[in-house]
Amino acid sequence: MLQNPASKYRAFPPVRLVDRTWPDAVISQPPVWCSVDLRDGNQALIEPMDIPRKMRMFEQLVEIGFKEIEVGFPSASQVEFDFMRKLIEEDRIPEDVTVQVLTQAREPLIRRTFEALAGVPRAIVHLYNATAPVMRRVVLNMNEDEIVELARSNAQLFKDIAADYPQTDWTFQYSPEMYSDTELAFSKRVIDAVTAVWQPTPEKKCIINLPTTVEHSTPNLFADMVEWTHRHLERRDSIVLSVHPHNDRGTGTAAAELSLMAGADRLEGCLFGNGERTGNLDIVNVALNMYIQGVHPGLDFSQIDDIRATVEHCNQLPVHPRHPYVGDLVYTSFSGSHQDAIKKAFSARQEGDIWDMPYLPIDPKDLGRSYEAVIRVNSQSGKGGIAYLLESEYGLQLPRRLQIEFSQAVQREMDASGKELTAQNLWSLFQTEYRLDATRRPQYRLSGESGTVAISGEFLINGEVRALSGEGTGPIDAFVGALSEATGRSIRVLDYAEHAVSAGANAQAAAYVELRVDDTHVVYGVGMDANIVSASISAIVSGLERAPVAVAAATV
């Protein structure tokens, strides 16, 4: 590192907004939320989503409650174009949801974008071009007048092409890319030129989006920029003022919250902050920050583990165990004094009391999580060692949450015996805990066509041979449906993992299935078999047998 970093880096200049009002503002209502998981988040993935993953993410965003979803960049690739067409042609867009698409300020891309949107009931079309000095000078080789004309002429093209599709309710959006590094007066000039073309009204607004394409300043300086822009834009009463924070300085959440206090109406971001470099704004973080201040965000994260499973599947990236609100360890206290304080506070709390808990800013149950479920496991060391011994000696690659769950059984055994457990002891305990009995191999038949799989056969459940049959999109889906119907218990698969335990003719497969049973219990089941379908079925039965029986289920 340089002894004098000022010789290479320059400080961000202050706005000098001496009469700023945002420091005294209070966030009392949610903004307009726009998810960009399927576009900005997707373009940052090592392996961008295919259409099935994009569809699963889209449906998850709808279920959460997003009313504006940026679904892609249709002119960028055939997959992006085809996904937009699939949403429209299969009528996948709910009536209260508006899709958004992005395009650069280039005529062929703009025309291709509108072509992808043909027949959509309503859409936001998002235009952007770079405005920062370094982009004008080094990348585009254009002066200020040329940048303004680039934005103005393409805004006019938007208006002209949209007129050819009168059946669609269009909303136009413009972003001065790298607003966070652009002179405020010039940003205003470009934005005013665009809105002069679009002529929005208070009844038919356009969206002006201010991106921190790269975070350069502290959040308070960005808030000053937003408040200055909020005050000085022409046609402000006809503009939805949006911000799109990135997280290069690790302050994307703060920048978003201060921007709302400074006059912004709308936030763009991703679930759990996925995005290029250090990520986009984490919308879940901001939404739940509001929630614990008594402001409902208008988004539903009451099953946050299910949402995390979807995001991890679609992005093929893990969510960090310390990630706010959702990480595996965020409701766990390793400190004995913390645990003691929390237990005492739970004992003293009465139903209906204001939430005032030491070390827990939110009730985990509001998000479908549990504090008690992980406290003992994480209050002692050894979880990593348990997983290492089972993998090195027996080839098991336990998912992290299964490691945590099995650690509870190990701790109970250690508390009872007071002795160190060897790898062989751990393997024996694992076999007992997860019912890995060699006599349990299921006997079944699979059949089906046109994407539907039927399963029928005999399965050993709680020591009883049961005949089951069902249909689904795959063997697991079919078996879960048949098992739910036969037992009267609600069974949902939250996560699934499998791997080969050995190689050669006698190779075994291990399957790990995380289940939510009766909407109250989250448990793992484990199955091992030479056939992966048989291993998966055994894992589901293992999980069901391990789940406590609720009163309602017992009555049935």
N, C-alpha and C positions, 0 to 999 in steps of 0.2 A: 504494500500500500504506500501511496505517496505521503511524504511528511507534510507536504503543503497541497492538499487536494484542490484548493482554490485555483491552483495553476492549471488545472484540467477541467474542473467542474464549476458551473456558475450557480449561484443561489437564485431561486425563483423570485421574481420581483413582486412586492406586495401590490394590492389593488388600491390601497389607500382610500377605502370606502369609510370615511370617518363617521358617517351617520348610519352605519349598518344596523339592521333590526333583527337579524337572525339569531343573535345570542339569547334574546329574551323570548323567542318563539317556542311553542310547545306543539309536539306532534299529537294531534287529537283525533285524527282520522287517517285511514290508510290511503296510499296513493293509488293511482291506476297502475296495476302490475302488468308487465310484459315479460314473459319467459323467452329467452333467446337460446335455450338449451339445444334446440334442433338446428340452429344456424351457427351462432358464434361459439357455443360450446362444442358443437359437432366438428367444426373446422379445426379445433384444437386437439382432437383425439389422434392418438397414434394410428388407430384404424377407425376411420369415420363409420358411422352407423350405416348398416344396410336398411332396406325398406322395412323388414319386420321389426328391427330395433327402433327405427324412427316411429313406427306406428305404436309400439308399446309405450315409448316415451310420450308421444302425443296424447294417448289415452290416459296416461298417468297425470299429465298436466291438466287435462280437462277435469279429471276426478278431483284434483286438488282445488280447482275452482278458478283457474286462470281464464280470463275473458279475452285476452289478447296474447297470441302465441306466434312468435316468428318461426315459421316452419322450414325456412330454407332460403337458398340462393339459387333459384331455378335456372339461371343462365350459366351457373358454374359447372354443372355436370349433368349427365343424363339421369343419374339416381335422384338428384334434387328435383329435376323437372318431373320425372315419373312419379315421385312421391306427391308432389302438388296435384298432379292429375288424378292420382288414386284417391286423394282426399275429396276431390270435387266429384269425380265420376261415381264413386261409391257412397256419396252423400254422408261422409264421415264427420263433417263439421257441424257441431250443435248450433242451434239457432241463436244462442246467446254468446257464441264465440266468434271472434274475428281473427282470421289468419293474417300474418304479416310476412312479407318477403322483402329481400334486400337486393339492390342492384347498384352498380357503379354508374357514374355519369358518363355512359357511353351508349350511343344510339342502338347498335346491334343488341347489346345486353338488355337494354330497356324494352325493346320490341319483343325479345325472347321471353322476358319476364311477364309482360302482359299476355303473351300467347299462352303461357303456363296457367294463367289465372282465368282464362276464358270460361265463363259459366259459373264462376264463384258468386255467391249471393252478396258478399261484402268482403272487403280486403283493405289492408293498409299496405301501400307500396312505398318502400323506404329508399330514398335516393341519398347517395353520399358522394362527396369528393373532398380531397385533402385541402386544408387551408393554412397549415402551419408554415412559418418561414422556411424551415429546413426542407419541407416538401416542395414548396414553391421554387426554391433555389436549386436544390440538388436533384430531386426526383422528376418534377414536372417541367422545370425550366420555363415557368410562366410568371408573369408579374401579377400584381393585385387585380388590375383591370381584367386580365385574361381569366383569372380564377373566378371573378364575379360573373363574367360572361358565360363561362363553362357551367356554373350553377344555374344561372338564369335561363339559358337556352335549353338545358335538359329539363328544368322545371316546366318550361313551356311544352316540351315534347311529352312529358307526363300528361299534361292537361289535354293535349291534342289526341293522344292515343286513347286515353280514358273515355273520351267522347264517342269513340267507336264501340264502346261496350256499355250502353246506357242501362242495361239490366242490372249492372253491379253497382252497389253502394260503395264508392271509393273514398278512402281517406289517404291523403298524401302526407308523407313524413320526410323531413330533411335533416341530415346530420353534417355539420362542418367537421369532417374527420380531423382528429388531433386538436379539437377545440381547447383541450387542456394546455396546449402549447402555442395557441394562436393569440395574437393581439386582440383585446376585447373590441376595440373600435372596428377592426377589420371583420371579426366574426359577425358583429351587428350589421355591417354593410352587406355581407354576403347573404345573411339570413333575411334581411329586409328586401333584398333583390328577389329572393325566391318567393316570399310571401306576397310581394307586389304582383307576381305572375299568378299565383294561385288564388289570390283574393279570398281568403277564408273569412267566415263570418262567425259571430258568437253562436249561431245555430249550427253551423257546419265548419267546425274548426279543423285546422291542420295540426300536425305534430312537429315541433322543433326539438330535436334530440341533441343534447350536449354531452359528447363522450369524453371521459378521461381516457383517451386511447392509450396513453401512457401516463401513469401518475408521476407528476413532477413536484407537486407542492404538498404542504401539510393540508389536512382537510379544511381548516378554517380559511385558508387562502382560496381554495376551490369554492367554498361557500360564498366568499366575497365575489368571486367571478360570476357565480350563478345569480346572486342578488343584483349585481350590476346589470347583467343581461336581462333579468326579469323586469327591471325598472325601465330599461332603455329601448327595448324592442318596439318597433312599430306594430300595430295591430295585435297588441298583447292580449286583448280580450277575446281574440279569435284564435288563440294558440294554446295548445296543450304543451306545456313546457316539460320536457322529459330529460332525464340524465341517465347515462350509461357508464357507471364507474368500473374501472379495472383496479387491480390490487397490487400494483408493482411495489408500492411502499408498505403494503400490509394494512392499509387504512381505507379499503374500499367501502366497508360498512359505515365507518364514520363519515366518509365523504357523502355517501348516499343520505344518511340521516340529516346531516347539516344542510345538504341541498334542499331537502323537503322543508326545513325550517327557513331556507332562504328564498322559497317561492316556487320550487319545482312541484309539478302536479303528478309526475309519472316516473316509475323506475323500471329500467331494463336490467335483467340479470339472469343467473342460472341457479338451479338447485345445487346447494352445497358448494357454489363458487367455481364450478368448472369453467375453464377458458384458457386462452393463450397465456404463455409465461406463468405468472402467479395467479391467473384466473380472473373471471368476471366478478361482479358483485354477487355475494351469496344472498339470494332473496329469502331463503329460509331464515337466515340469521336476522335480517332486518325485520321480517314479519313477526318472528317470535320475540324479538326485543320489544316490539310494540305490544304484543300480547301480555308480557309480564309487566307492562305499564298500564294495563287495563284497557287497551285499545284492540278490539278484534280486527285482525288484518284482512278479513274477508277471504282467507285461504285456509284450507283444512289440512293440518298436519297431525291429526289425531292417531294416525297409524304410521308414524315416522319410520319405523323399521321396514315396513313394506315398501315405502317410498325409496329408502336407501337401497333396498335390494334391487329395485327397478333401475335406479340410477347406476349402480355398480354393474348391472348386467348390460345396460345400453351403452355406457361409456367404456366398459371394460377397464375401469380404473377403480381402485379401492377408495373408500371414504376414510380419512384418518381417524384412528381411535380416540383422538382428543378433539375432534371437530365439534364446534359448539352445537349443543342440543341433540346431536345425532350419533356422535362417536360412541364406540363400545364402552369407553371408560369415563364418560363425562358425568355419570351419576355415581361414580365409585370413589370412596375415600380410602386411601391406604393408611392414613394416620388413625391410630386408635382414639385419640382425643376428638378428631372429627366425627368418627363413628359414634362415640359416646354422646356428643352434643346432638347429633341428628336423631339418634334413638330417643333421647329425652324429649326433644322437641316434638317428635311424632306422638309420643305418649301424652304430652300435654295438649296437643292440638285437638280442638273440637270441630266437628263437621260444620261447615259454613264459615269458619274463621278465615280472615284474610291470610293469604299465604305469607308466612314470615318464618322461614326455615334457615338455620345456619348451613352455609355451604351449598344450598340448593336454591338457585334463583327461580326455578320453575318446578311444578309438581310433575315428575316423570310420567305419572298416570295420565295426564292430559295429552301426552303424546304416545300413549300406548306402551310406555316403558315402565320398568319397575326398579326401584332402588334396592329393596331387600334382596332381589334375585342375584345381585352381584357383590354385595358388601363383604360376605365372608370369603368368597373366592379371592378377591383382590386384597384382602387384609393380610395375606401371607404370600411369601415368595414360593416359587417352585413350579408355577404353571408352565413356564417355558421349558423347564427341565423335563416335566412330564411329557410334553409334546415331542421333545427331542428324543427321549428314550423309546417312545412308541414308534417313532419314525425310523430311528437307526437300528432298532432290534427287530421290529415287526413290519416295517414298511408302511405304516399308517401316516397319512398326511392330513391331520385333523384341521378342519376350518377353525378360524380363531374363536368364533362363538361356541363351537363345540369344545374347544380347549377349556374355555371358561366354565362351561356346564360340567364337564367331566371332572374338573378340579374340585367341584363341590363333593363329589363322591370320594375322591382321593382324600380330601380334608376330613371327611367323616371317618374314613378308615384310619387315618393317622391319629385323629383324636381318640378313637376307641383303643387302638393298639399301642400308641406311643412309640412305635418303631418306624425305622426307615423302610420305605417300600422299594424293592428292586424292580428292574424292568419286567421280570417274570411276574412279580406281584401285581404290577400295574396292568399287564396284559390279562391276567386272570380276572382282575376287578373290572376291566373294560368289557370283557366277554360277558360277565354276569350282569353288569349295569345295562348293556345294550342288547341282551338276549341273543347273543351270537351262538345259537345252538345248531349244530350240524344237521339235526333231524328236522329242522324247520323249513327245508327247501320246498317252495311252493310248486304245485302242479297246476299248470294253466295252459290255455290255448289263446292265440291271438289271431284275429282276422279283421277284414275291413277293406274299404276302398274309398276313393274320392276324399282323402284326408281324414276319414273317420276310422278309429281303431276300436275293435270290440275285444274284450277280455272276458274269459270265463274259466272257472276252475275251482280247485279246493285249496284253502289257505288255513294254516294253523294260527288261530288268534286266541290268546289267553288260554292255551291248552286245549282248545276246542277246534275241530276241523269244520270250517264253514264253506259252504258253496256260495260263490259270489259271481255276478256278471254285471258288466257295464260297458258304456261307450264313451269315447272322448277323442281329443285331438291327438293323443298318443297313449302308450301303455300306462304311464303314471297318471295322466288325467283320467283315463278310464277306470283305473283301479281305485283312485281316491274317491271318485263319484260313487262307485259301487260300495265301497267301504262306508262312506258317509250315510248312504241310504240304509245299509244293513244294520248299522250300529246306532243310528239316530244321533250321531255326533257330527258337528261341523268340523271339517278338516280342510285346511288350506296349506299348500306348499309355499313357504316363504323363500327357501334357498335350497339349492341342490348342488352337490359336488361329487365327482367320482374319479377314480384313478385305478390303474393296475397295481396290484400288490406284488406280483412276481411275473416272471417271463416264462415262455416255453409252453409245452403241452398242458401243464398243470396250473397255468396262470389263473390267479384269482383277481376279481375286481372288488373294490370297496366302494360303497355308495353311502353318502351322508345326506340326509334330508332334514331340513328344519321345518317343523310344522307348527301351525297355530291351530289348537284343538279347542272346540267349544267357545272360540273367541275370547278365551281367558288364559290359556296356557300355551307358552311357546317352548317346545321341546325338540331335541334332536333324536332321530332314529338312525341306526347304522345297520347295514346289511353287507354280507360278503358271500360271493358265489362266483363260479366260473362264468356265469351268464350275467351281463350287466343289468338286464331287465329283472331277473330274479333277485339280484342284489338290491335293486331299487325297491321292489315290492316288499322284500324283507325289511328294508330300512323304514318304510312307511308303517308297517305293522309294529316294528320295534318302537317307533315314536308314539304311536297310538297307545300301546300298552303301558308306556312310561308316563303318559299324561294322566294326572289325577282326574277322577270322574266327578264332574259337577253334579249338584243335586238334581238339576233338570234332566241331565243325561241318564242318571241312575234311575229316575222315575220311568223314563222311556224304556 
